[in-house]
Amino acid sequence: MDKDGKYLIALIGLPNHDLALIKSLSKLSTARPRRYRVAEAAERNQADIIMLNADDPFAVMEAKNVAKVNNATQVYVVKQDKGQAFAPKLVLPINAKHFFNAVDNLPV
């Protein structure tokens, strides 16, 4: 959690349009019980939540390295729900309801 009481979210391997959407949604979270902020590149190692592109092996590897440093909770973003064993997951396309359902229920 940052100094303003917002949970930091590191975004790894997501397309630019999803990055922009998640940044906008995190700004909307100021009126919610749990507030979020997208971590800058230098803050990744302090993130509370790592949201990564599970379809990109390099993003998965980078997220594992970041999680080793800070023990952050990971949310896997997938193109299609194919019954993958990992959880929690967020299926594309991302929308506000699915985003907040995924992050609001995390044990951070």
HELIX and SHEET records of a PDB file:
HELIX    1   1 ASN A   16  LEU A   28  1                                  13    
HELIX    2   2 SER A   29  ALA A   31  5                                   3    
HELIX    3   3 ALA A   41  GLN A   46  5                                   6    
HELIX    4   4 PRO A   57  ASN A   70  1                                  14    
HELIX    5   5 ALA A   96  ASP A  104  1                                   9    
SHEET    1   A 5 TYR A  36  VAL A  38  0                                        
SHEET    2   A 5 TYR A   7  ILE A  12  1                                        
SHEET    3   A 5 ILE A  49  ASN A  53  1                                        
SHEET    4   A 5 THR A  73  VAL A  78  1                                        
SHEET    5   A 5 LYS A  89  VAL A  91  1                                        
END                                                                             
